[in-house]
Amino acid sequence: MKDLDCCGLEKNVGTTDRIISITAGSVLLVSSLTSKRISTVKLLASGFLLFRGLSGFCPSYKMLNTDTLEEPTEHLSIRTSITINRTPEEVYTFWRRLENLPLFMEHLESVNQIDNKLSEWRAKIPGGIATLSWRANILKEIPDRHISWHSLPNSDIENYGTVNFREAGINMCQVDAEISYHAPGGVIGENVAKLLSPLFSNMVKKDIKNLKEYMETGNNPAT
């Protein structure tokens, strides 16, 4: 059975494609309305992008007889390290309490630990347009040394993370973090993952720097 929107249009735009369209359309709309000289081209483009994002229907895809409902993915991995003036035990204990993660990860809205392994995450889309949510399981943990997790199937975003904590001197800890995720490709562009990679890379590296500031000073950089 075909998936139709409220106007009877057959949906052919995938979730990620719709989010990108809404984000780009909103940026164009704001840019046009705040400009001293209103651009008709920008207004038309923003209207089209907002329409395809909100409705889930793209006339161009219809003409090409294609869609992005089932999007292939590209694996991306980000690695970063930092030394914190705290012991590995302190840093690990702080991270292991997953509810603490939004204190230094600016993109996270909340993390709720359901049990010792399972947790539910909510992340903010830039501009406050929407949020993504997913559940993750802790795959492996070695107290004061290592923790890794993976999102559950059918999550809004598929991601994997691993963090190692090791002694780097007296009362010092080196944190080695690797965050991996699957970014969409498909008709919206085989290189979209490469375009998003610098954004996510900077975000992850900033989060780890925020962790250092929070652990060393008590300041909450995420606010």
URWO-V94928 format. One record per pair of residues at least 6 apart in sequence whose C-alpha atoms are under 6 Angstrom apart, sorted by sequence separation. I is the first residue (numbers start at 1). J is the second residue. D is the distance in whole Angstrom. If there is no record, write none. Layout:
# URWO-V94928
I:J:D / I:J:D
This chain:
# URWO-V94928
4:10:4 / 32:38:5 / 52:58:5 / 61:67:6 / 102:108:5 / 113:119:4 / 125:131:5 / 141:147:4 / 167:173:5 / 168:174:6 / 214:220:6 / 3:10:6 / 4:11:6 / 32:39:6 / 112:119:6 / 124:131:5 / 140:147:6 / 151:158:6 / 166:173:6 / 185:192:6 / 3:11:6 / 102:110:6 / 112:120:5 / 123:131:6 / 140:148:5 / 151:159:6 / 166:174:5 / 111:120:6 / 123:132:5 / 139:148:6 / 150:159:6 / 165:174:6 / 111:121:5 / 122:132:6 / 138:148:6 / 139:149:5 / 150:160:4 / 165:175:5 / 183:193:5 / 110:121:6 / 122:133:4 / 138:149:4 / 149:160:6 / 164:175:6 / 210:221:6 / 99:111:5 / 110:122:5 / 121:133:5 / 137:149:5 / 149:161:5 / 164:176:5 / 99:112:6 / 109:122:5 / 121:134:5 / 137:150:6 / 148:161:5 / 163:176:6 / 109:123:5 / 120:134:6 / 136:150:5 / 148:162:4 / 163:177:4 / 108:123:4 / 120:135:4 / 136:151:4 / 147:162:6 / 162:177:6 / 107:123:6 / 119:135:6 / 135:151:6 / 136:152:5 / 147:163:5 / 162:178:5 / 29:46:5 / 107:124:5 / 119:136:5 / 135:152:6 / 146:163:6 / 161:178:6 / 28:46:5 / 118:136:6 / 146:164:5 / 161:179:4 / 118:137:5 / 145:164:6 / 160:179:6 / 117:137:5 / 145:165:5 / 160:180:5 / 25:46:4 / 117:138:5 / 134:155:5 / 159:180:6 / 134:156:6 / 159:181:4 / 158:181:6 / 25:49:5 / 132:156:6 / 158:182:6 / 25:50:5 / 21:49:5 / 22:50:5 / 22:53:5 / 21:53:5 / 18:53:4 / 13:56:5 / 13:57:6 / 11:56:5 / 12:57:5 / 11:57:5 / 92:144:5 / 13:67:6 / 14:68:5 / 12:67:5 / 13:68:5 / 14:69:4 / 89:144:5 / 13:69:6 / 88:144:6 / 88:165:6 / 88:166:6 / 87:171:5 / 86:171:5 / 87:172:5 / 88:173:5 / 86:172:5 / 87:173:5 / 85:172:5 / 86:173:6 / 84:172:6 / 84:173:5 / 83:173:6 / 83:174:4 / 82:174:6 / 82:175:5 / 81:175:5 / 81:176:4 / 80:177:5 / 79:177:6 / 79:178:4 / 78:178:5 / 78:179:5 / 77:179:6 / 105:207:5 / 77:180:4 / 104:207:6 / 76:180:6 / 76:181:6 / 75:181:6 / 104:210:5 / 75:182:5 / 104:211:5 / 74:182:5 / 73:182:6 / 74:183:5 / 73:183:5 / 73:184:5 / 73:185:6 / 72:185:6 / 72:186:6 / 71:186:5 / 106:222:5 / 104:222:5 / 103:222:6 / 78:201:6 / 84:212:5
